C-alpha cells in the first residue's frame, strides 16, 4: 500500500497496513495533510493526528493529536487569557467538551496502535 502526495510515496509494511486497517474498522478516516506528506493523517469526529511508520513495522503518533479547525490541524495557544485551537487566522475556543473529545480520540488511537 502506498500513499502518494506530490510525488512522494509512503511504502508501508503489511504490519503497518494492518494497524491502519484496525483504525479504519473503528471509524477513523484517512486524511491527506499536504504539508505532512510523509505521514498518514487520521481523523475521527473533530480530531486528527499524524502517524509515522516505525522501523520494523507498526505505526506511532507523530507530534500530538489535535482538534481540527476548518478541517486543518490546529495548535493550542493562549491569547489574552483564553485557550484556543488555532489554524492560520481561524480559531475555536477550548471547551471542556472539545477537550474531552480530544482526550478520548488520543486514548483510542494510542490503544489501537498498542502504544
N, CA, C and O atoms as a MOPAC input file, in Angstrom:
PM7 MOZYME 1SCF
protein

 N      0.85200 1    -1.17800 1     0.00000 1
 C      0.00000 1     0.00000 1     0.00000 1
 C      0.88500 1     1.22300 1     0.00000 1
 O      1.82700 1     1.29200 1     0.79000 1
 N      0.62300 1     2.17800 1    -0.84400 1
 C      1.39400 1     3.40800 1    -0.86900 1
 C      0.48700 1     4.60800 1    -0.79500 1
 O     -0.60500 1     4.59400 1    -1.36500 1
 N      0.91100 1     5.64300 1    -0.10900 1
 C      0.17700 1     6.89900 1    -0.04000 1
 C      0.97100 1     7.89900 1    -0.87000 1
 O      2.17200 1     8.06100 1    -0.65400 1
 N      0.32300 1     8.57000 1    -1.81300 1
 C      1.02700 1     9.42200 1    -2.74800 1
 C      0.61300 1    10.87800 1    -2.55100 1
 O     -0.58000 1    11.18400 1    -2.53200 1
 N      1.58300 1    11.77600 1    -2.40500 1
 C      1.32900 1    13.20800 1    -2.30900 1
 C      2.49600 1    13.92500 1    -2.95600 1
 O      3.63000 1    13.81400 1    -2.48900 1
 N      2.23300 1    14.65300 1    -4.01800 1
 C      3.24200 1    15.43700 1    -4.73600 1
 C      4.51000 1    14.64500 1    -5.01400 1
 O      5.61300 1    15.10000 1    -4.71100 1
 N      4.35000 1    13.45800 1    -5.59200 1
 C      5.49700 1    12.65700 1    -5.98500 1
 C      6.09000 1    11.81300 1    -4.88400 1
 O      6.98000 1    11.00400 1    -5.15000 1
 N      5.63300 1    11.97000 1    -3.66100 1
 C      6.15400 1    11.20400 1    -2.53300 1
 C      5.29300 1     9.96200 1    -2.34900 1
 O      4.06500 1    10.05500 1    -2.33000 1
 N      5.91900 1     8.81700 1    -2.21500 1
 C      5.18500 1     7.57800 1    -1.97300 1
 C      5.63900 1     7.01200 1    -0.63600 1
 O      6.82900 1     6.79600 1    -0.40600 1
 N      4.67700 1     6.77800 1     0.23400 1
 C      4.96000 1     6.21100 1     1.53900 1
 C      4.72700 1     4.71100 1     1.43800 1
 O      3.59200 1     4.25900 1     1.28800 1
 N      5.79700 1     3.95100 1     1.51900 1
 C      5.69500 1     2.48900 1     1.43500 1
 C      5.44300 1     1.93300 1     2.82800 1
 O      6.16000 1     2.25200 1     3.77600 1
 N      4.41800 1     1.10200 1     2.93800 1
 C      4.04600 1     0.55100 1     4.23200 1
 C      4.19800 1    -0.96200 1     4.24200 1
 O      3.95600 1    -1.62800 1     3.23500 1
 N      4.59800 1    -1.49500 1     5.38500 1
 C      4.72600 1    -2.93800 1     5.55800 1
 C      3.33900 1    -3.53100 1     5.80800 1
 O      2.40600 1    -2.79400 1     6.12900 1
 N      3.19100 1    -4.84000 1     5.66800 1
 C      1.90500 1    -5.47500 1     5.99800 1
 C      1.46500 1    -5.18600 1     7.43800 1
 O      0.27200 1    -5.02200 1     7.69600 1
 N      2.40900 1    -5.12300 1     8.37100 1
 C      2.08200 1    -4.82400 1     9.76800 1
 C      1.53600 1    -3.39100 1     9.89600 1
 O      0.59400 1    -3.15300 1    10.65300 1
 N      2.12100 1    -2.44900 1     9.16500 1
 C      1.64800 1    -1.06900 1     9.20300 1
 C      0.27100 1    -0.95000 1     8.57500 1
 O     -0.58600 1    -0.22900 1     9.08500 1
 N      0.05300 1    -1.65400 1     7.47000 1
 C     -1.26100 1    -1.66100 1     6.81800 1
 C     -2.30200 1    -2.23700 1     7.78100 1
 O     -3.41400 1    -1.71800 1     7.87300 1
 N     -1.94600 1    -3.31100 1     8.49900 1
 C     -2.86300 1    -3.91900 1     9.46400 1
 C     -3.23900 1    -2.92600 1    10.57000 1
 O     -4.39200 1    -2.88400 1    11.00100 1
 N     -2.27100 1    -2.13300 1    11.02600 1
 C     -2.54800 1    -1.12800 1    12.05700 1
 C     -3.53400 1    -0.08700 1    11.53400 1
 O     -4.44200 1     0.33100 1    12.25300 1
 N     -3.35400 1     0.33000 1    10.28500 1
 C     -4.25900 1     1.31500 1     9.68800 1
 C     -5.64800 1     0.71500 1     9.47300 1
 O     -6.65500 1     1.39300 1     9.67700 1
 N     -5.70300 1    -0.54100 1     9.06600 1
 C     -6.99700 1    -1.20900 1     8.87600 1
 C     -7.75400 1    -1.31600 1    10.20500 1
 O     -8.97900 1    -1.20400 1    10.24100 1
 N     -7.01400 1    -1.53200 1    11.28700 1
 C     -7.62900 1    -1.60100 1    12.61100 1
 C     -8.27500 1    -0.25800 1    12.96200 1
 O     -9.39600 1    -0.21400 1    13.46900 1
 N     -7.56000 1     0.83400 1    12.68800 1
 C     -8.11200 1     2.16900 1    12.93000 1
 C     -9.36000 1     2.39500 1    12.07000 1
 O    -10.38100 1     2.88200 1    12.55700 1
 N     -9.26400 1     2.04000 1    10.79600 1
 C    -10.38800 1     2.24200 1     9.87600 1
 C    -11.61700 1     1.46400 1    10.33600 1
 O    -12.74000 1     1.95800 1    10.23400 1
 N    -11.41000 1     0.26400 1    10.83800 1
 C    -12.54200 1    -0.55600 1    11.28800 1
 C    -13.23200 1     0.04900 1    12.50900 1
 O    -14.37100 1    -0.30300 1    12.81500 1
 N    -12.54900 1     0.95500 1    13.20700 1
 C    -13.12100 1     1.62100 1    14.38400 1
 C    -13.63900 1     3.02600 1    14.05800 1
 O    -13.89400 1     3.82300 1    14.96100 1
 N    -13.79400 1     3.32400 1    12.75300 1
 C    -14.40400 1     4.59200 1    12.35700 1
 C    -13.45000 1     5.73000 1    12.06100 1
 O    -13.89200 1     6.85700 1    11.83600 1
 N    -12.14800 1     5.46600 1    12.05400 1
 C    -11.18500 1     6.50500 1    11.70900 1
 C    -11.13400 1     6.64300 1    10.19000 1
 O    -11.25100 1     5.65800 1     9.46200 1
 N    -10.95800 1     7.86600 1     9.72700 1
 C    -10.83100 1     8.14700 1     8.30100 1
 C     -9.40400 1     8.59700 1     8.02700 1
 O     -8.74600 1     9.18800 1     8.88300 1
 N     -8.93900 1     8.30600 1     6.81200 1
 C     -7.60800 1     8.75900 1     6.41600 1
 C     -7.73900 1    10.09700 1     5.71600 1
 O     -8.61800 1    10.29500 1     4.87700 1
 N     -6.84600 1    11.01400 1     6.07700 1
 C     -6.90400 1    12.37800 1     5.57300 1
 C     -5.51700 1    12.78000 1     5.08500 1
 O     -4.51100 1    12.48800 1     5.73200 1
 N     -5.47600 1    13.44700 1     3.94900 1
 C     -4.19800 1    13.96200 1     3.44700 1
 C     -3.98200 1    15.37100 1     3.98700 1
 O     -4.84200 1    16.24000 1     3.83700 1
 N     -2.84200 1    15.59000 1     4.61000 1
 C     -2.41900 1    16.91500 1     5.03800 1
 C     -1.17600 1    17.22800 1     4.20900 1
 O     -0.08100 1    16.78500 1     4.55600 1
 N     -1.32700 1    17.98700 1     3.11700 1
 C     -0.23000 1    18.20600 1     2.15500 1
 C      1.10500 1    18.63700 1     2.76600 1
 O      2.16000 1    18.27500 1     2.24400 1
 N      1.08000 1    19.38900 1     3.84000 1
 C      2.34100 1    19.80700 1     4.45700 1
 C      3.06100 1    18.66000 1     5.15300 1
 O      4.23000 1    18.77800 1     5.52100 1
 N      2.35000 1    17.55100 1     5.33000 1
 C      2.90900 1    16.40800 1     6.05100 1
 C      2.78000 1    15.14500 1     5.20800 1
 O      2.25800 1    14.13100 1     5.67000 1
 N      3.25300 1    15.21300 1     3.98400 1
 C      3.08800 1    14.12100 1     3.01200 1
 C      3.78300 1    12.82800 1     3.42900 1
 O      3.41200 1    11.75500 1     2.95300 1
 N      4.77600 1    12.90300 1     4.30100 1
 C      5.48300 1    11.68600 1     4.69800 1
 C      4.83500 1    11.00500 1     5.91500 1
 O      5.40400 1    10.07400 1     6.48400 1
 N      3.64300 1    11.47600 1     6.30800 1
 C      2.90000 1    10.90000 1     7.42400 1
 C      1.50000 1    10.52300 1     6.95900 1
 O      1.02200 1    11.01100 1     5.93400 1
 N      0.85200 1     9.65700 1     7.71600 1
 C     -0.52200 1     9.28000 1     7.43800 1
 C     -1.41400 1    10.08300 1     8.38200 1
 O     -1.26700 1    10.00500 1     9.60200 1
 N     -2.33500 1    10.85100 1     7.81300 1
 C     -3.27700 1    11.60400 1     8.61900 1
 C     -4.50600 1    10.75600 1     8.90400 1
 O     -5.04400 1    10.12000 1     7.99900 1
 N     -4.95600 1    10.74100 1    10.15900 1
 C     -6.19800 1    10.05700 1    10.51400 1
 C     -7.06000 1    11.01500 1    11.32400 1
 O     -6.56100 1    11.82900 1    12.10100 1
 N     -8.36900 1    10.89400 1    11.12000 1
 C     -9.30100 1    11.73700 1    11.85700 1
 C    -10.49900 1    10.92200 1    12.28400 1
 O    -10.83500 1     9.89900 1    11.68800 1
 N    -11.12700 1    11.40400 1    13.32800 1
 C    -12.38800 1    10.84100 1    13.79700 1
 C    -13.09500 1    11.98100 1    14.49800 1
 O    -12.54100 1    12.60400 1    15.40400 1
 N    -14.31700 1    12.25300 1    14.08000 1
 C    -15.03100 1    13.39300 1    14.64600 1
 C    -14.30700 1    14.67800 1    14.28900 1
 O    -14.01200 1    14.93200 1    13.12200 1
 N    -14.02700 1    15.47800 1    15.29100 1
 C    -13.36800 1    16.77000 1    15.08600 1
 C    -11.88100 1    16.74200 1    15.42100 1
 O    -11.25200 1    17.79200 1    15.55600 1
 N    -11.31900 1    15.54400 1    15.55400 1
 C     -9.92400 1    15.41500 1    15.96200 1
 C     -9.11100 1    14.69300 1    14.90000 1
 O     -9.64900 1    13.92000 1    14.10800 1
 N     -7.81000 1    14.95300 1    14.89200 1
 C     -6.92500 1    14.30200 1    13.92400 1
 C     -5.53300 1    14.19300 1    14.50900 1
 O     -5.18100 1    14.86200 1    15.48100 1
 N     -4.75100 1    13.32100 1    13.87900 1
 C     -3.34500 1    13.18400 1    14.24200 1
 C     -2.57600 1    12.68400 1    13.03400 1
 O     -3.15000 1    12.21700 1    12.04900 1
 N     -1.28000 1    12.79400 1    13.13800 1
 C     -0.38700 1    12.26300 1    12.10800 1
 C      0.24800 1    10.99000 1    12.64600 1
 O      0.61600 1    10.91100 1    13.81800 1
 N      0.37300 1     9.99800 1    11.77500 1
 C      1.01500 1     8.74700 1    12.15100 1
 C      2.27400 1     8.56300 1    11.33000 1
 O      2.30500 1     8.86600 1    10.13700 1
 N      3.30800 1     8.06600 1    11.97700 1
 C      4.58200 1     7.80800 1    11.31400 1
 C      4.85900 1     6.31800 1    11.34800 1
 O      4.61400 1     5.66000 1    12.35900 1
 N      5.37400 1     5.78000 1    10.23900 1
 C      5.78100 1     4.37400 1    10.24700 1
 C      6.94400 1     4.17800 1    11.22200 1
 O      7.81600 1     5.03800 1    11.34800 1
 N      6.94200 1     3.04200 1    11.90300 1
 C      8.01400 1     2.69000 1    12.82800 1
 C      8.91300 1     1.68800 1    12.11700 1
 O      8.43300 1     0.74900 1    11.48200 1
 N     10.20700 1     1.89500 1    12.23000 1
 C     11.17700 1     0.96300 1    11.64300 1
 C     10.86400 1    -0.45400 1    12.10400 1
 O     10.74600 1    -0.70500 1    13.30300 1
 N     10.73100 1    -1.36900 1    11.17400 1
 C     10.44100 1    -2.75500 1    11.50300 1
 C      8.96200 1    -3.07900 1    11.60500 1
 O      8.59900 1    -4.21800 1    11.89900 1
 N      8.09600 1    -2.08700 1    11.36400 1
 C      6.64800 1    -2.32600 1    11.39100 1
 C      5.94700 1    -1.49000 1    12.43400 1
 O      6.57300 1    -0.93000 1    13.33400 1
 N      4.64000 1    -1.41600 1    12.30000 1
 C      3.82900 1    -0.63800 1    13.22400 1
 C      3.79900 1     0.83900 1    12.87000 1
 O      4.49700 1     1.30300 1    11.96800 1
 N      2.97000 1     1.55900 1    13.61000 1
 C      2.81200 1     2.99600 1    13.42000 1
 C      2.85200 1     3.65200 1    14.79100 1
 O      2.52400 1     3.03000 1    15.80100 1
 N      3.25600 1     4.91400 1    14.81300 1
 C      3.26100 1     5.67800 1    16.06200 1
 C      2.70100 1     7.06300 1    15.79500 1
 O      2.74200 1     7.56000 1    14.67000 1
 N      2.17900 1     7.67400 1    16.84200 1
 C      1.67000 1     9.04100 1    16.73400 1
 C      2.86700 1     9.97200 1    16.58500 1
 O      3.83200 1     9.89100 1    17.34500 1
 N      2.79000 1    10.85600 1    15.59600 1
 C      3.82300 1    11.86000 1    15.38200 1
 C      3.28500 1    13.17700 1    15.92900 1
 O      2.21500 1    13.62800 1    15.51900 1
 N      4.00800 1    13.78800 1    16.83800 1
 C      3.52900 1    15.02800 1    17.44300 1
 C      2.39500 1    14.73600 1    18.40700 1
 O      2.39700 1    13.70800 1    19.08400 1
 N      1.44500 1    15.62200 1    18.47000 1
 C      0.30200 1    15.46900 1    19.37100 1
 C     -0.99500 1    15.48400 1    18.58100 1
 O     -1.12900 1    16.26700 1    17.64000 1
 N     -1.94900 1    14.64100 1    18.93900 1
 C     -3.27000 1    14.73400 1    18.32400 1
 C     -3.83300 1    16.13300 1    18.56500 1
 O     -3.49700 1    16.78000 1    19.55600 1
 N     -4.68400 1    16.59400 1    17.66000 1
 C     -5.21100 1    17.94900 1    17.78900 1
 C     -6.66400 1    18.03500 1    17.34200 1
 O     -7.20000 1    17.12600 1    16.71000 1
 N     -7.27100 1    19.14200 1    17.68800 1
 C     -8.63100 1    19.43500 1    17.27700 1
 C     -8.54300 1    20.08000 1    15.89600 1
 O     -7.64700 1    20.88600 1    15.64600 1
 N     -9.45800 1    19.73300 1    15.00600 1
 C     -9.45000 1    20.31500 1    13.67000 1
 C    -10.12900 1    21.67900 1    13.66900 1
 O    -11.18200 1    21.86800 1    14.27700 1
 N     -9.51000 1    22.61100 1    12.98100 1
 C    -10.09000 1    23.93800 1    12.79400 1
 C    -10.20100 1    24.14600 1    11.29000 1
 O     -9.19600 1    24.15500 1    10.57800 1
 N    -11.40800 1    24.30900 1    10.82400 1
 C    -11.66100 1    24.48100 1     9.38600 1
 C    -11.05200 1    23.31800 1     8.58700 1
 O    -10.55700 1    23.51100 1     7.47600 1
 N    -11.09600 1    22.10600 1     9.16800 1
 C    -10.58200 1    20.91800 1     8.50500 1
 C     -9.06800 1    20.77400 1     8.51700 1
 O     -8.52000 1    19.90800 1     7.83500 1
 N     -8.39400 1    21.61300 1     9.28200 1
 C     -6.92900 1    21.61200 1     9.32200 1
 C     -6.41600 1    21.34800 1    10.72800 1
 O     -7.10400 1    21.60200 1    11.71700 1
 N     -5.18500 1    20.82800 1    10.79800 1
 C     -4.53100 1    20.59200 1    12.08400 1
 C     -4.33500 1    21.92700 1    12.79100 1
 O     -3.89300 1    22.90200 1    12.18200 1
 N     -4.66200 1    21.96400 1    14.06200 1
 C     -4.52200 1    23.21100 1    14.81600 1
 C     -3.44000 1    23.08200 1    15.87700 1
 O     -2.92000 1    21.99700 1    16.13800 1
 N     -3.12200 1    24.20500 1    16.47100 1
 C     -2.25600 1    24.23200 1    17.64800 1
 C     -3.05300 1    24.88600 1    18.77000 1
 O     -3.91600 1    25.73200 1    18.53500 1
 N     -2.74800 1    24.48100 1    19.96900 1
 C     -3.42900 1    25.07300 1    21.13100 1
 C     -2.56800 1    26.21700 1    21.63500 1
 O     -1.37700 1    26.04300 1    21.89300 1
 N     -3.17700 1    27.38800 1    21.77300 1
 C     -2.47200 1    28.57700 1    22.25300 1
 C     -3.32700 1    29.28700 1    23.29300 1
 O     -4.51800 1    29.01600 1    23.44700 1
 N     -2.68600 1    30.19200 1    23.99000 1
 C     -3.41400 1    31.02900 1    24.93900 1
 C     -3.25900 1    32.47800 1    24.47200 1
 O     -2.14300 1    32.97900 1    24.33700 1
 N     -4.37800 1    33.13700 1    24.23100 1
 C     -4.38100 1    34.54400 1    23.81400 1
 C     -5.27000 1    35.33300 1    24.75800 1
 O     -6.43500 1    34.99400 1    24.96400 1
 N     -4.71800 1    36.36700 1    25.31700 1
 C     -5.48600 1    37.23500 1    26.21000 1
 C     -6.19500 1    36.42600 1    27.28600 1
 O     -7.34200 1    36.71100 1    27.62900 1
 N     -5.51400 1    35.41700 1    27.81600 1
 C     -6.05400 1    34.60300 1    28.88500 1
 C     -7.04400 1    33.53300 1    28.45400 1
 O     -7.58000 1    32.81700 1    29.30000 1
 N     -7.30100 1    33.40700 1    27.13400 1
 C     -8.24800 1    32.40000 1    26.65700 1
 C     -7.51200 1    31.31800 1    25.86600 1
 O     -6.69700 1    31.62100 1    24.99500 1
 N     -7.80900 1    30.05100 1    26.18100 1
 C     -7.21800 1    28.93200 1    25.45600 1
 C     -7.98000 1    28.73200 1    24.14800 1
 O     -9.21000 1    28.69400 1    24.12400 1
 N     -7.21400 1    28.60500 1    23.05800 1
 C     -7.80400 1    28.46800 1    21.72400 1
 C     -7.10400 1    27.38400 1    20.93200 1
 O     -5.92100 1    27.11100 1    21.14000 1
 N     -7.85300 1    26.75900 1    20.00900 1
 C     -7.27000 1    25.93000 1    18.96100 1
 C     -7.18000 1    26.84700 1    17.75200 1
 O     -8.17900 1    27.44800 1    17.35600 1
 N     -5.98400 1    26.96300 1    17.15500 1
 C     -5.77200 1    27.94100 1    16.08500 1
 C     -5.18300 1    27.29300 1    14.85300 1
 O     -4.30700 1    26.43300 1    14.94000 1
 N     -5.68000 1    27.72100 1    13.69500 1
 C     -5.09500 1    27.39500 1    12.39700 1
 C     -5.17200 1    28.67200 1    11.57400 1
 O     -6.25600 1    29.18100 1    11.28900 1
 N     -4.00400 1    29.18000 1    11.19700 1
 C     -3.90300 1    30.46000 1    10.47800 1
 C     -4.70900 1    31.51900 1    11.22100 1
 O     -4.44600 1    31.78000 1    12.39500 1
 N     -5.68800 1    32.13300 1    10.55600 1
 C     -6.48100 1    33.19100 1    11.19800 1
 C     -7.73200 1    32.66200 1    11.88600 1
 O     -8.44100 1    33.41800 1    12.55100 1
 N     -8.00900 1    31.36300 1    11.73200 1
 C     -9.20700 1    30.75800 1    12.31400 1
 C     -8.90000 1    30.22100 1    13.71100 1
 O     -7.79100 1    29.76200 1    13.98400 1
 N     -9.91000 1    30.28600 1    14.59600 1
 C     -9.71300 1    29.74100 1    15.93300 1
 C    -11.03700 1    29.25500 1    16.52100 1
 O    -12.11800 1    29.69500 1    16.13100 1
 N    -10.90900 1    28.34400 1    17.45900 1
 C    -12.03900 1    27.82400 1    18.22700 1
 C    -11.64800 1    27.86200 1    19.69100 1
 O    -10.50500 1    27.57500 1    20.04400 1
 N    -12.59000 1    28.21300 1    20.53200 1
 C    -12.32200 1    28.20500 1    21.97000 1
 C    -12.13400 1    26.77200 1    22.45400 1
 O    -12.82100 1    25.85600 1    22.00100 1
 N    -11.20400 1    26.59200 1    23.37100 1
 C    -11.03100 1    25.29700 1    24.02900 1
 C    -12.14700 1    25.19800 1    25.07000 1
 O    -12.23900 1    26.02000 1    25.98200 1
 N    -12.98200 1    24.18500 1    24.91700 1
 C    -14.08700 1    23.96900 1    25.86000 1
 C    -13.90500 1    22.59800 1    26.51700 1
 O    -13.16600 1    21.76200 1    25.99800 1
 N    -14.56000 1    22.36100 1    27.63200 1
 C    -14.47100 1    21.03300 1    28.25400 1
 C    -14.92700 1    19.92600 1    27.29600 1
 O    -14.33900 1    18.84400 1    27.28400 1
 N    -15.96100 1    20.18100 1    26.50000 1
 C    -16.44600 1    19.18100 1    25.54700 1
 C    -15.40000 1    18.87500 1    24.48400 1
 O    -15.18500 1    17.71200 1    24.14300 1
 N    -14.75200 1    19.90200 1    23.96100 1
 C    -13.70400 1    19.69200 1    22.94500 1
 C    -12.50200 1    18.98500 1    23.55600 1
 O    -11.91300 1    18.10500 1    22.92800 1
 N    -12.13800 1    19.36100 1    24.76400 1
 C    -11.02200 1    18.69400 1    25.44100 1
 C    -11.33100 1    17.22000 1    25.68000 1
 O    -10.46300 1    16.36500 1    25.50000 1
 N    -12.56600 1    16.91800 1    26.08500 1
 C    -12.96400 1    15.52400 1    26.30200 1
 C    -12.91000 1    14.73800 1    25.00700 1
 O    -12.43300 1    13.60300 1    24.98900 1
 N    -13.40100 1    15.33300 1    23.90900 1
 C    -13.35900 1    14.64500 1    22.61000 1
 C    -11.91800 1    14.36000 1    22.20400 1
 O    -11.60700 1    13.26500 1    21.73700 1
 N    -11.03900 1    15.34100 1    22.38000 1
 C     -9.63500 1    15.16400 1    22.02500 1
 C     -8.96700 1    14.11600 1    22.91900 1
 O     -8.16200 1    13.31800 1    22.44000 1
 N     -9.29000 1    14.11500 1    24.18700 1
 C     -8.72000 1    13.13200 1    25.11700 1
 C     -9.16300 1    11.71100 1    24.73600 1
 O     -8.34800 1    10.78900 1    24.72300 1
 N    -10.45300 1    11.53700 1    24.42800 1
 C    -10.95400 1    10.21500 1    24.01600 1
 C    -10.31300 1     9.77500 1    22.70200 1
 O     -9.93200 1     8.61400 1    22.55600 1
 N    -10.19300 1    10.69600 1    21.74700 1
 C     -9.55800 1    10.40800 1    20.45800 1
 C     -8.12300 1     9.93900 1    20.67400 1
 O     -7.71600 1     8.90700 1    20.14000 1
 N     -7.36400 1    10.68900 1    21.44900 1
 C     -5.95300 1    10.35800 1    21.70300 1
 C     -5.81100 1     8.99200 1    22.34700 1
 O     -4.96400 1     8.19400 1    21.94800 1
 N     -6.64300 1     8.72600 1    23.34300 1
 C     -6.57400 1     7.43800 1    24.04300 1
 C     -6.92400 1     6.28800 1    23.09500 1
 O     -6.27800 1     5.24000 1    23.13500 1
 N     -7.93200 1     6.46900 1    22.24900 1
 C     -8.32700 1     5.40700 1    21.33700 1
 C     -7.24500 1     5.12700 1    20.30600 1
 O     -6.95900 1     3.96500 1    20.01600 1
 N     -6.64100 1     6.16700 1    19.74800 1
 C     -5.56100 1     5.98900 1    18.77200 1
 C     -4.41000 1     5.21300 1    19.40900 1
 O     -3.92500 1     4.23400 1    18.84300 1
 N     -3.98400 1     5.65000 1    20.57100 1
 C     -2.85000 1     5.00300 1    21.23900 1
 C     -3.17100 1     3.54700 1    21.59900 1
 O     -2.31600 1     2.67000 1    21.47400 1
 N     -4.40300 1     3.29800 1    22.04600 1
 C     -4.81000 1     1.93900 1    22.38400 1
 C     -4.77200 1     1.03800 1    21.14400 1
 O     -4.25400 1    -0.07700 1    21.19600 1
 N     -5.31800 1     1.52600 1    20.04200 1
 C     -5.36900 1     0.71100 1    18.82200 1
 C     -3.99100 1     0.48600 1    18.22000 1
 O     -3.75300 1    -0.53300 1    17.57200 1
 N     -3.08400 1     1.43100 1    18.43000 1
 C     -1.72000 1     1.26000 1    17.91500 1
 C     -0.85200 1     0.47800 1    18.90000 1
 O      0.27900 1     0.10800 1    18.58200 1
 N     -1.37800 1     0.23200 1    20.07900 1
 C     -0.61400 1    -0.52600 1    21.06300 1
 C      0.49600 1     0.26700 1    21.69800 1
 O      1.52500 1    -0.28500 1    22.08700 1
 N      0.28200 1     1.58600 1    21.80500 1
 C      1.32800 1     2.42400 1    22.42100 1
 C      0.78800 1     3.22300 1    23.57900 1
 O      1.53100 1     3.97700 1    24.20800 1

